[in-house]
Amino acid sequence: MKNYIPKYDEFVNEGQHTIKDLPIVDWQRKQFDTLNAMYSAYLIDYAKSKGDKDAGKKTVWQLHDKYGKEIMSTLNVKSEKHADIATALIKANVIKESVINEGAVKAFEMDYADMVKNIKSGYGWIDPEYVADTWENTGNSIDFSIVKDEIYNRLIKAGLLYFADDNDEETKGKKVTNVSQIK
């Protein structure tokens, strides 16, 4: 009897499942990207503090090659992954909360822009009833309950928030002009 090793396509139907089907992957990617951005910003600041006047012109990899070992040694980090080093910098309170907040703000802005793009590519408007689900499906980085008022206010300002027509939910009805109309 021969050992049988199935081929990849015999046990996985690529058309049935994609990475986008797994929302946690998108959240992890954004967290990973934020950590990498934090480490990149820290590397530039670190290089400048060492007197490197060309720090802003060098790539992250050039800066890491020059200063990474020193930083890793100070933090006692074995991994050369930038996200791991950024995590150690956060734990050591080297990266300040403001840097983390800037990353969260950038992630929110990207998610909001994606959400608006999705709305405009659909009906061109959205009913307040579906805003929470749309936000969650956009691959968001921040829980909807924390940012819902900001999202509603921005959607109102952009003229995208309408109640659905009572007779046809796919037709826009009354325009939402104030967040108090929703609650």
GILINTA-V845768 format. One record per helix or strand. SS is the DSSP state (a for helix, b for strand). FROM is the first residue (numbers start at 1). LEN is the number of residues. If there is no record, write none. Layout:
ss=SS from=FROM len=LEN
ss=SS from=FROM len=LEN
This chain:
ss=a from=8 len=4
ss=a from=19 len=3
ss=a from=23 len=27
ss=a from=55 len=3
ss=a from=60 len=16
ss=a from=82 len=10
ss=a from=97 len=25
ss=b from=126 len=1
ss=a from=128 len=10
ss=a from=144 len=14
ss=b from=161 len=4
ss=b from=172 len=4
ss=a from=179 len=3
